[in-house]
Amino acid sequence: MATIIANSRVESLASSGIESIPKEYVRPLEELSYVGNVFEEEKKDDGPQIPTIDLKDIISENPEVRDKLIQDLKKAAMEWGVMHLINHGISDELIHRVKVAGEAFFELPIEVKEKYANDQESGNVQGYGSKLANNASGQLEWQDYFFHVSFPEDKRDFSIWPKTPTDYIPAVSEYSKEVRGLTTKILSVLSLALGLEEGRLEKEVGGKDEIILQFKINYYPKCPQPELALGVEAHTDVSALTFILHNMVPGLQLFYEGKWVTAKCVPNSIIMHIGDTIEILSNGKYKSILHRGLVNKEKVRLSWAVFCEPPKEKIILKPLPDLVTEEQPARFPPRTFAQHIQYKLFREAE
């Protein structure tokens, strides 16, 4: 039975009229703390809030003004590892086009989307898919997705990008190029904040030509029992940086100071996560925060994530020598990016 469900789409389950979710989607009790009504959770103002960073001064020629931004970004990266970015330089019009294209793809009939299906078991992860069980209990997530490499241009395979809607390829291509530029700016600030030369972190992540952008649209259908399910189970991102758009339906939760905190929806912002790669390079000074996604009964949630990653084999990820001292020894062993991914998968499967 688990195999049948694993090969079906969550969208099909959600639209079938079921009143209770299959057992494979019911999370273990210990995972369900703070899984409440996400709309009520988002309204709460009495707890810690994810910081909002205004990037308008990122290219300021006033040293004091720019230094304040550097310190603000440093504080957010060290304390939270996630933040809302505003005035990020990517136009509202382009972001709207990306969202419209993604929504239009997921509004297509499932049989049309299946033409873009991936085959995870054979290692072909790009395309339309649903999460396969990766642990002994066979747990699944309440999510379908579309995933592919989006930058650099020579790594793209347009044969698996949607032809419908027609603006998908132009919009996602342009957006990915803009995010790549934003990545350089953010890594420069994060480098300076650690007392490194401006281009150091970007160089250590692969430099101008080797950083790879993976684009993923996450589709979370309405769920009849949201208090029992997760759209995404708790994890940290393996990336260097992750940039996320969403359709203003709440769902992201962060594990902060021992509690799950529900992210508020900030208009015209991009959510940015520090990933494991930067946490490792910074010797733990910057934080890759544990996070997960909730679902709800009332609204479909979509998010658009861009994962900025180093090449899998070319670089050894380890704490930078500049940040290792007797008092602060290296907290992470040397691994390639591919080895780090395997290490995490092995731990999750235990």
Secondary structure, 3 states (H helix, E strand, C coil): CHHHHHCCCHHHHHCCCCCCCCHHHCCCHHHCCCCCCHHHHHHCCCCCCCCEEEHHHCCCCCHHHHHHHHHHHHHHHHHCCEEEEECCCCCHHHHHHHHHHHHHHHHCCHHHHHHHECEHHHCECCEEEECCCCCCCCCCCCCEEEEEEEECHHHCCHHHCCCCCCCHHHHHHHHHHHHHHHHHHHHHHHHHHCCCCCCHHHHHHCHHHHCEEEEEEEEECCCCCCCCCCCEEEECCCCCEEEEEECCCCCEEEEECCEEEECCCCCCCEEEEECHHHHHHCCCCCCCCCEEECCCCCCCEEEEEEEEECCCCCCEECCCHHHCCCCCCCCCCCEEHHHHHHHHHHHHHC
